[in-house]
Amino acid sequence: MSRNHRKDKEKEKEELSKILPKNINFREYELSKTIGIGAHSIVKLAKTAQSNRFFAVKKIKKVEMIKLGIVERAWHEIKSLSLAESAFVVKFNGFGMDDKFIYIVTELVNGGNFYDLLRKEVKFSLPQAT
């Protein structure tokens, strides 16, 4: 491999690292109680020993993802969260995986999810919507 080719590869890798989602060591997170259940996942309350901060960790079974054909959808969720820069989207901390699960780590936002609130309220007042 030529020197220029190696430099180009290194530069490409550096550029990709700026836009690819952050791969984390999910074993740093201590999972506790279930705080949400979705169609294809479970969301657990988690914290790190280092920061003593709380997070939400979504666990998705790899076997189910493949069986249901939602691998691409999960990858889009990870990429979208990693690129989102809005006060209205949970902050993404990273993702990881083991033999059985994919883990998506986000900030913890108390108060339930938007879908349940929408079903309950049907219509939001102006203060609720802003």
Beta strands, then each sheet from edge to edge (+ up, - down):
strand 1: 29-37
strand 2: 41-48
strand 3: 54-61
strand 4: 92-97
strand 5: 101-107
sheet 1: 1+ 2- 3+ 5- 4+
end
